Amino acid sequence: VKPAFTPQPTADGSFTFFSPEFNEAFHSHYGAKQEAIYKFVKPCLLKEKASRQDRIVLLDICYGLGYNTAAALTAIWQANPECRVQLIALDTDVTVAQAAIAYYNRQEWPLSVLAALEQLARTQTATTATLDATLRIDDARATIQDLQQQKFQADAIFLDPFSPPQCPQLWTVEFLAKVAACLKADGRLATYSCAAPVRTALQLAGLSVGSTAAMGRKTPGTVASFAAEHIPPLSRREQEHLHTRAAIPYRDRALNNTAAAIIQQRHTEQQNSDREPTSQWKRRWMSQ
Ligand SMILES: C[S@@+](CC[C@H](N)C(=O)[O-])C[C@H]1O[C@@H](n2cnc3c(N)ncnc32)[C@H](O)[C@@H]1O
């Protein structure tokens, strides 16, 4: 029997859960809702897209409690109540979404959004005049191959797995290449992570990467797109970070390795690398 999720309040009053399996909270303690808005929805320019487009396609990788989807639907329908949204959400564990229903703040989300989240958690689909949503319960490494085969193309992709050391299988070169294949030419991918191996893997997939706003005193997130001209360039410090040993990405050639094997392989590659040690880069920039 899996342990029940224990709700934890975050600084903005929204609740998150702690995952005993991954030994990590589902959100930053600065605010689950704030994180969804500032790290995912705003960098993907969803309000701007909704005011120009009558249809938006979303891919929510690691749906969890559904905050990123909730913030996205809220922003889109505020900008254009008639905008039709196609949403594919991925997670291995539907019980997270189901347990979350009891903790949504009913004053903070529009009724249409709450109804969609509840429906998705209960039946894994939600269909209205403006929504066609599916929550696919499987390893995202399997579902992404299916989506790529179907030539699924998203305007916005939210990439929200647990951190690379806890869940490296969803940050690898091979997985992110397939994710990128599901992004429209002018689409945007957003993630809370600014980790060097993540940014390297996104670049190897052909995307330009930039930093998004830092929340609290935390590090920034990352926004990526094939349309380089709209992505804020990385600073010199950030670019140099991507040439150090820390930037060696995670690999998972057949998309079926265990987390431990993926971490071990990267560790070996780092030890054999003649790249600049990351500690040296840190010292160099500390003294500036
Ligand atoms: C950081 S949480 C996501 C938080 C979520 N975006 C939200 O707003 O609540 C990470 C999620 O990844 C899911 N997960 C872990 N391994 C996965 C895998 N291999 N494929 C798909 N989902 C996975 C977990 O069940 C968890 O819900």
PDBQT file of the ligand as one rigid body, heavy atoms in Angstrom, charges set to zero:
ROOT
HETATM    1  C1  LIG A 301       7.279  17.716  -9.372  1.00  0.00    +0.000 C 
HETATM    2  S1  LIG A 301       5.883  16.672  -9.559  1.00  0.00    +0.000 S 
HETATM    3  C2  LIG A 301       4.849  17.539 -10.702  1.00  0.00    +0.000 C 
HETATM    4  C3  LIG A 301       4.081  18.692 -10.123  1.00  0.00    +0.000 C 
HETATM    5  C4  LIG A 301       2.942  19.119 -11.007  1.00  0.00    +0.000 C 
HETATM    6  N1  LIG A 301       3.365  19.682 -12.257  1.00  0.00    +0.000 N 
HETATM    7  C5  LIG A 301       1.967  20.016 -10.300  1.00  0.00    +0.000 C 
HETATM    8  O1  LIG A 301       1.690  21.122 -10.750  1.00  0.00    +0.000 OA
HETATM    9  O2  LIG A 301       1.458  19.601  -9.269  1.00  0.00    +0.000 OA
HETATM   10  C6  LIG A 301       6.482  15.337 -10.532  1.00  0.00    +0.000 C 
HETATM   11  C7  LIG A 301       5.455  14.333 -11.016  1.00  0.00    +0.000 C 
HETATM   12  O3  LIG A 301       6.130  13.414 -11.868  1.00  0.00    +0.000 OA
HETATM   13  C8  LIG A 301       5.458  12.165 -11.803  1.00  0.00    +0.000 C 
HETATM   14  N2  LIG A 301       6.376  11.157 -12.377  1.00  0.00    +0.000 N 
HETATM   15  C9  LIG A 301       7.440  10.552 -11.797  1.00  0.00    +0.000 A 
HETATM   16  N3  LIG A 301       8.052   9.723 -12.661  1.00  0.00    +0.000 NA
HETATM   17  C10 LIG A 301       7.356   9.800 -13.834  1.00  0.00    +0.000 A 
HETATM   18  C11 LIG A 301       7.500   9.176 -15.098  1.00  0.00    +0.000 A 
HETATM   19  N4  LIG A 301       8.498   8.309 -15.350  1.00  0.00    +0.000 N 
HETATM   20  N5  LIG A 301       6.613   9.491 -16.058  1.00  0.00    +0.000 NA
HETATM   21  C12 LIG A 301       5.610  10.367 -15.825  1.00  0.00    +0.000 A 
HETATM   22  N6  LIG A 301       5.439  11.000 -14.637  1.00  0.00    +0.000 NA
HETATM   23  C13 LIG A 301       6.303  10.721 -13.657  1.00  0.00    +0.000 A 
HETATM   24  C14 LIG A 301       5.141  12.028 -10.337  1.00  0.00    +0.000 C 
HETATM   25  O4  LIG A 301       4.059  11.117 -10.153  1.00  0.00    +0.000 OA
HETATM   26  C15 LIG A 301       4.784  13.481  -9.965  1.00  0.00    +0.000 C 
HETATM   27  O5  LIG A 301       3.397  13.674 -10.013  1.00  0.00    +0.000 OA
ENDROOT
TORSDOF 0
